[in-house]
Amino acid sequence: MTDLEMRFHDAMIAIYEIAKREYRYNATRFLQMVSEQGGLAAARTLLATSAPSEGFTMLWECGRLDLTVEANVLKTEFATLFTEEEKAVARRRLAEYGYRFE
């Protein structure tokens, strides 16, 4: 795992921890996926689905789309880890749910 991949992995763990601490959302399947596959592979798996995850929907309900995998994928520091197609999926999902890009 490269340093950048490790930083992304840590960012994925961080969004889990924030959601659990601030919203009492215990995303055990998400954490298991990240732990077993690594953050990068887990993100790619989630982006490859046809619909947003349960966690995405929960975070939208909490008004925290910034804590989604999709928002993490679009962070400038992680841009080189993902294909243009993967970033387009993330951008589209966030836009469909009213996310305001900075």
N, C-alpha and C positions, 0 to 999 in steps of 0.2 A: 504494500500500500504506500503510495507516495505521500508526501507531507500534505499536499492539497487534498487528497482523498481522505486523509486522516482528519483534517480540519472540517471537511464536509460531514464526515461520520460524527464528529463531536457536535456539530451544529444540529444534526438530526436528533441526537440524544438530548440536546438542550431544549429543542421544541417539545419533546415528550415531557421533560421535567417541568418546564414552565406551564404547560397545559395541565399537568397533574397538580402542581402546587397552586396555581391561580384559579383553576376551574374544576378541580377535582375530577378531571377526565383521565381515567386510567387506561390508556391505550396499550393494553398488554400485547395484542397481536402485532401492533406496530413496533413495539420495543423488541419483541421476539424476532420479527423480520429483520430489523436493523442489526440486532445482535448476531443472528445466524448468517445473514448475507453480507453484512456491512452496509453502511449508509448509502453508498453510491449504487450498489446493486438493488437495494430496497427502493430507492427513489426511481430507478429505471423500471422496476416491476410495477410500481404504482402509476407511473406515467403511461405505461403500456395498456392500462385498463381503459375500457370504453366510458366509464363514469367515474366521477370523483369518489374517493374513499369515504367511509363512515366518519373517519377523523376529520376529513376536509369539511364535511357537512356540519359536524359538531363545532368546529372552530369558526365556521361561518355564522352559526347560531350565536356564538359568543362574541361575534364582532372581531375576531382575531385571525383573519386570513393571512396576516403576516407570519403566523406560526405554522403555516402549512408547508408541506414538502415542496409544493409548487413555488411558493415564495422563496424558499431556500434555493431552489434550482436557478432562479432568476437573479440571484445576488451576483453582482459583478465579479466578486472574488472567485466564484465557482463556475463562471461562464465556460471555461475551457473543458470542463468535465462532461458537458452535455452537447448533444447534436443540436442543430438548428430545429429539427423536427421535435425533439424532446422539449426544447425551450418554447416552441410554438404551442404545444399541448398545455404546458404550464401556464403560459400567457392567456390562452383561450379560456381555460377553466377559471382562472382568477377573474378575467374580464366578465365572464358570464354571471359571476356572483357579485359583481360590483366592486371589485378590488380597485383601489386608486393607486396607480403606479407613480412612483416618485421619480 
